[in-house]
């Protein structure tokens, strides 16, 4: 839930002239600060500003992030069974519909599939972690086709 909120706030202010934003609710605090030089917004923790590297103009024109989210509440697993390797790793190329994880809910397993092709950029959830519907599980750098 918190990841989804941060994701939505970042998307909302990405093209704006806002230099700082703080949000507090339900015991959570999110603070965003735009570093000098116009770098992208990044989440800050306990007042510590964190800046993300800004991709080159060429890279920004050809790549955009795609997020894979949990469709329901459950337990996220990266592998089909504890003795097997994870279904995907950071840096791996994935295709549309490729299984990238498993959600277990009420003793039923549900495949988590990539909705876009690209390269796995980051995995946000640990193996065996409980997740809410909408939780960002991983991101994929998706090639934009002109």
N, C-alpha and C positions, 0 to 999 in steps of 0.2 A: 504494500500500500504506500509506504513512504517513498520507495523508489519510483513508483508511478507518479506521485505528486511532484517529486523533484524533476522528473522527465517532462511533465506538463509545464512546470514553471520555466524550465530552461527553454523549451520550445516557444513559449509565449514572449519571452524577452530577448530572444536571439537577435532579432533585427532592430531592436529599439535603441534609444540613446540612454537608457537607464544605466547608471554606474554602480548602484548597490541596491540590494533588496533583502529584507529580512522578513521571515514568516514564522510565527509561533502559534501552535495549536496542539491540543491534546498531549502536552508534554514533549512535543517535538519542536526543534528549532532548526530552521534552514536559513542560512545566510549566503548570499551570492554577491560577489564583488567582481567588477570588470577590472582587470589589471590595466595599468597605463599602457598606452600603445594600441588599445582597441582589441586586445586578445579576447577570445571567447569566454563566456561565463563558465564558472566551475563551482561546484559546491564547496562550502567552507564548513569546517567543524570547529565548534567552540571558539569562533572568532579568528581562526587561522585561515587566511585566504589561500586557495589553491588555484593555480592557473593551468589550463590545459594547453599543450602546444597547438599552435595554429597551423594547420596544413597549408602547403603552398597553394597558390591560386590554381595551378594546374591540377593538383590533387583534389581540391575542392570542387572543381568542375567535372571530375570524372567519378567521384566516389561519394556515396551518402550512406549513413548508418541505417540499418534495419534492425528492429528489436524483436526478439522472440519472447513472448509473454506466456505466463501460465494461464490456461483457459479456465482453471478452477482451483479451489483450495485443495491441497494435498501435499505429498512428500515428493520432492524432486530427486530423481536418480540420473546420474550421467551415464551409467552402463546398464546393460540388459540384466546382468546379475553381478553379485559381489566379486566373483572370480574372473570377470571379463574386463577388458580395457574400456575406457570411456568411449561412447559413440562418436564424439567429436572432441577435438583439442583446438586451442588457440592456434591460428595460422592455417588451419585445414580448410580446403575448399569444400563447400556444400552446394547441393542442388535443391531446387524447389521440391518440397515433399519429402526430402531426406529426413530420417529420424535423427534428432539431435539430443533426445533425452526421454525420460519416462516420468509420468506423474502417477502416483499411487493414491487413490482415494477410495475409501471404504472397501479395501482389499481388492480393488479392481485397478488394473494397469491401463494407462492411456498413453499412447505415443505422442510425443511432442515433436512436431515437424517444422522444418524451415519453410517460411512462406516466401522467401526470396533466395536467389542464388548469390554466392559471393564467398568471402573468406571470413571465418570465425574470428572476430576481433577481440572480444572479451567475454569471459564467463563470470557472471555476477553471483551465482548461488552455489554454495557448497553441496557436494553429494550428500543426500540424506536429509537435507534441510526442508522444514515445513514452509510452504509458500501460500500466499493468498492469490485469488484470481486477479490477474493483471500484473503480477510481479514480473519484472524484467529478468529473464533467465540468462540470456546471452545476447550479444550484438553481432551483426554480420555487416561487413563492409561490402556494399552492393555496387556493382559496376552499373553506371547509367548509360543506357544505349540511346544515342541520339536519334 
